[in-house]
């Protein structure tokens, strides 16, 4: 795997994990809010908003990476 492919794969995994963690944090904040912990839920949502602000930058970076053209095999 080339360096560019490794970077693309890593960024894709990070983006996927970030989306999953954000969804989990939303569920936790909703549960905390339902339990009466409104200030805690607000802090969770504030941190979540910070994470979600970075999501467009990650997606733009991923979309700017073009597929790698594989070199032709060498025949001997």
N, CA, C and O atoms as a printed pandas DataFrame, in Angstrom:
     atom_number atom_name residue_name chain_id  residue_number  x_coord  y_coord  z_coord
0              1         N          UNK        A               1    0.849   -1.162    0.000
1              2        CA          UNK        A               1    0.000    0.000    0.000
2              3         C          UNK        A               1    0.906    1.240    0.000
3              4         O          UNK        A               1    1.831    1.342    0.805
4              5         N          UNK        A               2    0.630    2.160   -0.897
5              6        CA          UNK        A               2    1.441    3.369   -0.988
6              7         C          UNK        A               2    1.135    4.303    0.176
7              8         O          UNK        A               2    0.163    4.122    0.910
8              9         N          UNK        A               3    1.987    5.299    0.320
9             10        CA          UNK        A               3    1.791    6.266    1.398
10            11         C          UNK        A               3    0.473    7.022    1.219
11            12         O          UNK        A               3   -0.242    7.268    2.190
12            13         N          UNK        A               4    0.155    7.390   -0.020
13            14        CA          UNK        A               4   -1.080    8.129   -0.278
14            15         C          UNK        A               4   -2.300    7.259    0.024
15            16         O          UNK        A               4   -3.280    7.741    0.591
16            17         N          UNK        A               5   -2.244    5.990   -0.349
17            18        CA          UNK        A               5   -3.349    5.078   -0.038
18            19         C          UNK        A               5   -3.505    4.911    1.470
19            20         O          UNK        A               5   -4.622    4.846    1.983
20            21         N          UNK        A               6   -2.387    4.842    2.170
21            22        CA          UNK        A               6   -2.431    4.707    3.628
22            23         C          UNK        A               6   -3.071    5.927    4.269
23            24         O          UNK        A               6   -3.887    5.804    5.183
24            25         N          UNK        A               7   -2.697    7.103    3.787
25            26        CA          UNK        A               7   -3.267    8.338    4.328
26            27         C          UNK        A               7   -4.761    8.397    4.048
27            28         O          UNK        A               7   -5.545    8.747    4.930
28            29         N          UNK        A               8   -5.162    8.056    2.826
29            30        CA          UNK        A               8   -6.581    8.066    2.472
30            31         C          UNK        A               8   -7.364    7.096    3.347
31            32         O          UNK        A               8   -8.437    7.433    3.847
32            33         N          UNK        A               9   -6.834    5.904    3.529
33            34        CA          UNK        A               9   -7.490    4.904    4.370
34            35         C          UNK        A               9   -7.600    5.391    5.809
35            36         O          UNK        A               9   -8.649    5.259    6.439
36            37         N          UNK        A              10   -6.519    5.950    6.319
37            38        CA          UNK        A              10   -6.518    6.446    7.690
38            39         C          UNK        A              10   -7.537    7.564    7.875
39            40         O          UNK        A              10   -8.287    7.561    8.851
40            41         N          UNK        A              11   -7.574    8.517    6.950
41            42        CA          UNK        A              11   -8.530    9.619    7.061
42            43         C          UNK        A              11   -9.969    9.124    6.966
43            44         O          UNK        A              11  -10.847    9.634    7.662
44            45         N          UNK        A              12  -10.212    8.142    6.117
45            46        CA          UNK        A              12  -11.556    7.580    5.997
46            47         C          UNK        A              12  -11.974    6.917    7.306
47            48         O          UNK        A              12  -13.102    7.092    7.768
48            49         N          UNK        A              13  -11.066    6.162    7.894
49            50        CA          UNK        A              13  -11.363    5.523    9.181
50            51         C          UNK        A              13  -11.608    6.562   10.274
51            52         O          UNK        A              13  -12.524    6.411   11.083
52            53         N          UNK        A              14  -10.800    7.605   10.297
53            54        CA          UNK        A              14  -10.992    8.664   11.290
54            55         C          UNK        A              14  -12.342    9.347   11.116
55            56         O          UNK        A              14  -13.025    9.635   12.099
56            57         N          UNK        A              15  -12.727    9.606    9.877
57            58        CA          UNK        A              15  -14.018   10.239    9.609
58            59         C          UNK        A              15  -15.164    9.346   10.071
59            60         O          UNK        A              15  -16.123    9.826   10.676
60            61         N          UNK        A              16  -15.069    8.061    9.790
61            62        CA          UNK        A              16  -16.105    7.114   10.194
62            63         C          UNK        A              16  -16.195    7.024   11.715
63            64         O          UNK        A              16  -17.286    7.044   12.286
64            65         N          UNK        A              17  -15.046    6.925   12.356
65            66        CA          UNK        A              17  -15.040    6.844   13.824
66            67         C          UNK        A              17  -15.582    8.120   14.446
67            68         O          UNK        A              17  -16.310    8.070   15.438
68            69         N          UNK        A              18  -15.230    9.266   13.866
69            70        CA          UNK        A              18  -15.724   10.540   14.394
70            71         C          UNK        A              18  -17.241   10.595   14.304
71            72         O          UNK        A              18  -17.900   11.055   15.237
72            73         N          UNK        A              19  -17.798   10.135   13.199
73            74        CA          UNK        A              19  -19.258   10.143   13.032
74            75         C          UNK        A              19  -19.924    9.221   14.054
75            76         O          UNK        A              19  -20.954    9.573   14.630
76            77         N          UNK        A              20  -19.343    8.054   14.278
77            78        CA          UNK        A              20  -19.911    7.116   15.254
78            79         C          UNK        A              20  -19.824    7.659   16.678
79            80         O          UNK        A              20  -20.776    7.549   17.451
80            81         N          UNK        A              21  -18.679    8.245   17.017
81            82        CA          UNK        A              21  -18.525    8.822   18.352
82            83         C          UNK        A              21  -19.469   10.005   18.558
83            84         O          UNK        A              21  -20.013   10.183   19.648
84            85         N          UNK        A              22  -19.663   10.806   17.526
85            86        CA          UNK        A              22  -20.588   11.936   17.628
86            87         C          UNK        A              22  -22.009   11.444   17.871
87            88         O          UNK        A              22  -22.732   12.014   18.688
88            89         N          UNK        A              23  -22.410   10.395   17.172
89            90        CA          UNK        A              23  -23.751    9.835   17.364
90            91         C          UNK        A              23  -23.906    9.292   18.785
91            92         O          UNK        A              23  -24.948    9.483   19.412
92            93         N          UNK        A              24  -22.879    8.622   19.287
93            94        CA          UNK        A              24  -22.932    8.093   20.653
94            95         C          UNK        A              24  -23.016    9.228   21.674
95            96         O          UNK        A              24  -23.756    9.134   22.653
96            97         N          UNK        A              25  -22.259   10.296   21.444
97            98        CA          UNK        A              25  -22.299   11.444   22.361
98            99         C          UNK        A              25  -23.670   12.100   22.366
99           100         O          UNK        A              25  -24.144   12.541   23.413
100          101         N          UNK        A              26  -24.306   12.166   21.212
101          102        CA          UNK        A              26  -25.658   12.728   21.146
102          103         C          UNK        A              26  -26.623   11.890   21.981
103          104         O          UNK        A              26  -27.450   12.431   22.715
104          105         N          UNK        A              27  -26.512   10.573   21.866
105          106        CA          UNK        A              27  -27.378    9.691   22.646
106          107         C          UNK        A              27  -27.122    9.857   24.144
107          108         O          UNK        A              27  -28.062    9.878   24.938
108          109         N          UNK        A              28  -25.858    9.974   24.525
109          110        CA          UNK        A              28  -25.523   10.167   25.936
110          111         C          UNK        A              28  -26.077   11.497   26.436
111          112         O          UNK        A              28  -26.652   11.563   27.522
112          113         N          UNK        A              29  -25.907   12.550   25.651
113          114        CA          UNK        A              29  -26.417   13.867   26.054
114          115         C          UNK        A              29  -27.933   13.839   26.199
115          116         O          UNK        A              29  -28.480   14.430   27.130
116          117         N          UNK        A              30  -28.612   13.156   25.284
117          118        CA          UNK        A              30  -30.074   13.039   25.388
118          119         C          UNK        A              30  -30.470   12.287   26.659
119          120         O          UNK        A              30  -31.409   12.682   27.350
120          121         N          UNK        A              31  -29.753   11.204   26.965
121          122        CA          UNK        A              31  -30.054   10.422   28.156
122          123         C          UNK        A              31  -29.797   11.247   29.426
123          124         O          UNK        A              31  -30.618   11.257   30.343
124          125         N          UNK        A              32  -28.650   11.937   29.468
125          126        CA          UNK        A              32  -28.315   12.763   30.633
126          127         C          UNK        A              32  -29.364   13.848   30.819
127          128         O          UNK        A              32  -29.791   14.121   31.941
128          129         N          UNK        A              33  -29.777   14.465   29.720
129          130        CA          UNK        A              33  -30.800   15.508   29.782
130          131         C          UNK        A              33  -32.110   14.940   30.331
131          132         O          UNK        A              33  -32.783   15.581   31.138
132          133         N          UNK        A              34  -32.462   13.741   29.890
133          134        CA          UNK        A              34  -33.692   13.083   30.340
134          135         C          UNK        A              34  -33.624   12.738   31.834
135          136         O          UNK        A              34  -34.649   12.700   32.514
136          137         N          UNK        A              35  -32.409   12.488   32.335
137          138        CA          UNK        A              35  -32.227   12.145   33.749
138          139         C          UNK        A              35  -32.170   13.384   34.643
139          140         O          UNK        A              35  -32.048   13.266   35.863
140          141         N          UNK        A              36  -32.257   14.566   34.039
141          142        CA          UNK        A              36  -32.240   15.795   34.824
142          143         C          UNK        A              36  -30.873   16.448   34.938
143          144         O          UNK        A              36  -30.705   17.404   35.695
144          145         N          UNK        A              37  -29.921   15.957   34.215
145          146        CA          UNK        A              37  -28.570   16.523   34.272
146          147         C          UNK        A              37  -28.332   17.534   33.171
147          148         O          UNK        A              37  -27.376   17.416   32.405
148          149         N          UNK        A              38  -29.184   18.511   33.092
149          150        CA          UNK        A              38  -29.143   19.487   32.004
150          151         C          UNK        A              38  -27.773   20.167   31.828
151          152         O          UNK        A              38  -27.311   20.261   30.691
152          153         N          UNK        A              39  -27.095   20.650   32.893
153          154        CA          UNK        A              39  -25.785   21.292   32.695
154          155         C          UNK        A              39  -24.750   20.341   32.090
155          156         O          UNK        A              39  -23.950   20.742   31.244
156          157         N          UNK        A              40  -24.769   19.092   32.523
157          158        CA          UNK        A              40  -23.840   18.105   31.972
158          159         C          UNK        A              40  -24.147   17.846   30.510
159          160         O          UNK        A              40  -23.235   17.754   29.688
160          161         N          UNK        A              41  -25.418   17.728   30.182
161          162        CA          UNK        A              41  -25.809   17.509   28.787
162          163         C          UNK        A              41  -25.361   18.676   27.917
163          164         O          UNK        A              41  -24.931   18.476   26.781
164          165         N          UNK        A              42  -25.459   19.892   28.443
165          166        CA          UNK        A              42  -25.006   21.067   27.687
166          167         C          UNK        A              42  -23.504   21.016   27.423
167          168         O          UNK        A              42  -23.056   21.353   26.327
168          169         N          UNK        A              43  -22.719   20.594   28.424
169          170        CA          UNK        A              43  -21.267   20.484   28.229
170          171         C          UNK        A              43  -20.932   19.418   27.194
171          172         O          UNK        A              43  -20.041   19.609   26.366
172          173         N          UNK        A              44  -21.647   18.293   27.239
173          174        CA          UNK        A              44  -21.425   17.238   26.245
174          175         C          UNK        A              44  -21.741   17.766   24.856
175          176         O          UNK        A              44  -20.981   17.537   23.915
176          177         N          UNK        A              45  -22.853   18.468   24.722
177          178        CA          UNK        A              45  -23.238   19.008   23.415
178          179         C          UNK        A              45  -22.251   20.071   22.928
179          180         O          UNK        A              45  -21.985   20.160   21.729
180          181         N          UNK        A              46  -21.710   20.873   23.839
181          182        CA          UNK        A              46  -20.702   21.870   23.449
182          183         C          UNK        A              46  -19.465   21.192   22.870
183          184         O          UNK        A              46  -18.952   21.607   21.830
184          185         N          UNK        A              47  -18.994   20.159   23.540
185          186        CA          UNK        A              47  -17.826   19.418   23.037
186          187         C          UNK        A              47  -18.144   18.743   21.708
187          188         O          UNK        A              47  -17.312   18.709   20.802
188          189         N          UNK        A              48  -19.346   18.213   21.604
189          190        CA          UNK        A              48  -19.778   17.562   20.371
190          191         C          UNK        A              48  -19.809   18.559   19.217
191          192         O          UNK        A              48  -19.419   18.225   18.098
192          193         N          UNK        A              49  -20.264   19.762   19.478
193          194        CA          UNK        A              49  -20.272   20.793   18.435
194          195         C          UNK        A              49  -18.859   21.122   17.970
195          196         O          UNK        A              49  -18.640   21.378   16.786
196          197         N          UNK        A              50  -17.895   21.116   18.897
197          198        CA          UNK        A              50  -16.501   21.349   18.522
198          199         C          UNK        A              50  -16.003   20.255   17.582
199          200         O          UNK        A              50  -15.318   20.537   16.599
200          201         N          UNK        A              51  -16.349   19.017   17.888
201          202        CA          UNK        A              51  -15.943   17.893   17.035
202          203         C          UNK        A              51  -16.609   17.996   15.666
203          204         O          UNK        A              51  -15.961   17.790   14.640
204          205         N          UNK        A              52  -17.890   18.312   15.651
205          206        CA          UNK        A              52  -18.626   18.370   14.387
206          207         C          UNK        A              52  -18.176   19.526   13.499
207          208         O          UNK        A              52  -18.350   19.470   12.282
208          209         N          UNK        A              53  -17.601   20.570   14.089
209          210        CA          UNK        A              53  -17.085   21.679   13.270
210          211         C          UNK        A              53  -15.926   21.227   12.389
211          212         O          UNK        A              53  -15.711   21.778   11.309
212          213         N          UNK        A              54  -15.178   20.220   12.849
213          214        CA          UNK        A              54  -14.043   19.713   12.077
214          215         C          UNK        A              54  -14.458   18.757   10.966
215          216         O          UNK        A              54  -13.678   18.513   10.046
216          217         N          UNK        A              55  -15.654   18.219   11.031
217          218        CA          UNK        A              55  -16.094   17.205   10.063
218          219         C          UNK        A              55  -16.031   17.692    8.617
219          220         O          UNK        A              55  -15.550   16.940    7.769
220          221         N          UNK        A              56  -16.486   18.902    8.280
221          222        CA          UNK        A              56  -16.392   19.340    6.879
222          223         C          UNK        A              56  -14.950   19.411    6.379
223          224         O          UNK        A              56  -14.683   19.082    5.224
224          225         N          UNK        A              57  -14.024   19.834    7.231
225          226        CA          UNK        A              57  -12.618   19.896    6.829
226          227         C          UNK        A              57  -12.089   18.501    6.514
227          228         O          UNK        A              57  -11.367   18.310    5.536
228          229         N          UNK        A              58  -12.449   17.534    7.342
229          230        CA          UNK        A              58  -12.011   16.157    7.097
230          231         C          UNK        A              58  -12.600   15.643    5.792
231          232         O          UNK        A              58  -11.892   15.032    4.992
232          233         N          UNK        A              59  -13.894   15.884    5.567
233          234        CA          UNK        A              59  -14.531   15.418    4.326
234          235         C          UNK        A              59  -13.937   16.099    3.100
235          236         O          UNK        A              59  -13.735   15.453    2.073
236          237         N          UNK        A              60  -13.656   17.396    3.196
237          238        CA          UNK        A              60  -13.044   18.105    2.070
238          239         C          UNK        A              60  -11.646   17.572    1.777
239          240         O          UNK        A              60  -11.257   17.431    0.618
240          241         N          UNK        A              61  -10.902   17.281    2.828
241          242        CA          UNK        A              61   -9.568   16.713    2.643
242          243         C          UNK        A              61   -9.662   15.357    1.964
243          244         O          UNK        A              61   -8.887   15.060    1.055
244          245         N          UNK        A              62  -10.609   14.534    2.402
245          246        CA          UNK        A              62  -10.789   13.221    1.783
246          247         C          UNK        A              62  -11.176   13.340    0.322
247          248         O          UNK        A              62  -10.652   12.612   -0.521
248          249         N          UNK        A              63  -12.085   14.245    0.015
249          250        CA          UNK        A              63  -12.538   14.365   -1.373
250          251         C          UNK        A              63  -11.467   14.977   -2.266
251          252         O          UNK        A              63  -11.505   14.792   -3.482
252          253         N          UNK        A              64  -10.508   15.707   -1.684
253          254        CA          UNK        A              64   -9.454   16.298   -2.505
254          255         C          UNK        A              64   -8.384   15.281   -2.887
255          256         O          UNK        A              64   -7.629   15.497   -3.836
256          257         N          UNK        A              65   -8.319   14.185   -2.158
257          258        CA          UNK        A              65   -7.351   13.140   -2.497
258          259         C          UNK        A              65   -7.867   12.351   -3.686
259          260         O          UNK        A              65   -8.941   11.753   -3.634
260          261         N          UNK        A              66   -7.100   12.357   -4.736
261          262        CA          UNK        A              66   -7.516   11.645   -5.940
262          263         C          UNK        A              66   -7.037   10.202   -5.858
263          264         O          UNK        A              66   -6.036    9.908   -5.204
264          265         N          UNK        A              67   -7.757    9.305   -6.521
265          266        CA          UNK        A              67   -7.303    7.910   -6.531
266          267         C          UNK        A              67   -5.895    7.806   -7.115
267          268         O          UNK        A              67   -5.523    8.556   -8.017
268          269         N          UNK        A              68   -5.151    6.897   -6.600
269          270        CA          UNK        A              68   -3.779    6.699   -7.045
270          271         C          UNK        A              68   -3.775    5.872   -8.318
271          272         O          UNK        A              68   -4.408    4.818   -8.386
272          273         N          UNK        A              69   -3.060    6.353   -9.327
273          274        CA          UNK        A              69   -2.874    5.565  -10.547
274          275         C          UNK        A              69   -1.758    4.573  -10.288
275          276         O          UNK        A              69   -0.637    4.944   -9.940
276          277         N          UNK        A              70   -2.080    3.344  -10.462
277          278        CA          UNK        A              70   -1.079    2.306  -10.235
278          279         C          UNK        A              70   -0.105    2.263  -11.410
279          280         O          UNK        A              70   -0.513    2.372  -12.566
280          281         N          UNK        A              71    1.169    2.105  -11.113
281          282        CA          UNK        A              71    2.132    1.988  -12.218
282          283         C          UNK        A              71    1.934    0.662  -12.945
283          284         O          UNK        A              71    1.474   -0.324  -12.370
284          285         N          UNK        A              72    2.286    0.669  -14.194
285          286        CA          UNK        A              72    2.196   -0.570  -14.971
286          287         C          UNK        A              72    3.212   -1.568  -14.437
287          288         O          UNK        A              72    4.308   -1.181  -14.031
288          289         N          UNK        A              73    2.861   -2.839  -14.433
289          290        CA          UNK        A              73    3.814   -3.844  -13.946
290          291         C          UNK        A              73    5.019   -3.927  -14.879
291          292         O          UNK        A              73    4.912   -3.710  -16.086
292          293         N          UNK        A              74    6.141   -4.239  -14.299
293          294        CA          UNK        A              74    7.367   -4.387  -15.094
294          295         C          UNK        A              74    7.477   -5.830  -15.565
295          296         O          UNK        A              74    7.371   -6.775  -14.783
296          297         N          UNK        A              75    7.689   -5.963  -16.834
297          298        CA          UNK        A              75    7.877   -7.300  -17.399
298          299         C          UNK        A              75    9.354   -7.500  -17.662
299          300         O          UNK        A              75   10.028   -6.607  -18.175
300          301         N          UNK        A              76    9.844   -8.640  -17.319
301          302        CA          UNK        A              76   11.271   -8.930  -17.521
302          303         C          UNK        A              76   11.457   -9.930  -18.600
303          304         O          UNK        A              76   12.590  -10.298  -18.912
